[in-house]
């Protein structure tokens, strides 16, 4: 069970890292432009969402990048990462305001479009995310 606001925030952002990795990896490869777009979007939008910091005093939103980079380094399965995000969302729906859902969807779309537009695999995953948030 997640106890503190900081712990919940950290795990929340870690799961967003899993989702964005799944989007980037939907076509079975992650391009440097997708990584750059993710980092740009985290800095422009997601850092402003709250004031939660990790145990090192760093904005917890940077957990997104850390988890994304770790998943990329270890070539984790994107589908499994999406399923982990989906399970987290289902268990913690109250953490996802309409504003947060909007930011997540727009970030996912930005990552998917960063390299050669959106392909079929990415569109399917974006559709699944949309349905998840509507349910």
N, C-alpha and C positions, 0 to 999 in steps of 0.2 A: 504494500500500500504506500502511496506517495503521501508524505506527511506535510512538508513545508511548501510554501509558495515557490521558493527557489528550486526545490527538488522537482516539483511539478513542471515549472517552467523549463528546466534543463531537459527533462524527458520529453516534453512537448516539442522543443526545438530539435532534439535528436530525431524524433519521429518525422518532423518536416524534412530533415536531411535525408531520411530514408525515402520519403515520397519523391523529392526532387531528383534523387539518384535514380529511382525507378523510372521517372519520366525521361531523363537523359539516356538511360540505358535501354529504353523500350525497343530500340532497333539493334540492340546487342553491341553497341559501341557508344562511347562517350567522347564527344569531340571537345577540344579545348575551347571553342566558342561557347559551348553549353556551360562549361565551368565558369568562364568569364562572365557570362550573362547571369548566372546564379549569384556569384559574388557581388556583382554590381547591384542586383535587385535586393539582396540581403542588406547591403549598406544603404540603399536609397529608401527602402520601405519597411523592412522587417525589424530593423534596429529601433525604430520609433514606436513600436507596438506597446512595449512596457519597459519597466526599469529593472527587470530581474537580471541579476548577475550570477555568475557561477562562483565556485569556491575561490577563484583566483581574482575576483573583482572585474572580470571581463563580462560584457553584455552576453547574456545567455543565448541570444540569437546567433552568435558565432558558432554555437554547437551545430547549427545547420551545416556550415562549411566543414567543420571538423569531421562530422559523421560522413558527409558526402565524400570527402577526401579519403577517409579510412575505407569506406565501401569500394571506392574506385581502386585504391591500392591493392585490396585483397580480392578484386574482381568478383564481388558478391552478385548474386542473382537478383535482378531487378524485380522480378515478379514476387519473390519472397519478401523483398523490402516493401513493396506496395501492400502486400497482405499484412505485414507487421504494422504499417501505418493504419490500414483499415481497421485492424483489431484495436489499436490505440484509440482511434476516432470513435469507434462504437462504444468503447468503455468510458470515454471521457468527453462525450458530446458537449457538455456544458462549457468546456474550455474554448469552443469554437463559435464565436459570435459571427454575425453576418459579415462584419468588416474583416475578420480574420479569414473567413472562407473566401471572401473576394480576393484578399491579398494572396492566399494560397493558390487559387485558381489562376490569377494573373501571373504569378511567378512561374507556375507550371507551364502556362502557355508561352511565356517568354523563353524559358529553357528549351521547350520543344521547338520553338521557331528559330532559335539561335543559329542553327546550322542547316542550311538548305531547306528551310521551311519545315512544316510538320508532315511527317510521313504517316502511313496507315497505322503502324504500331503505336505511335505517339497519340494519334487521334483516338484510338480505341481506349488507351489509358486515360486520356483527358475526359472522355465520355464516362468511363467508370467512376472517375472522381466526381464529376457532375452529378451522377445518379446517387453516389454515396452521400453527398451533401444535401440532396433533396429528400432522402429517405428518413 
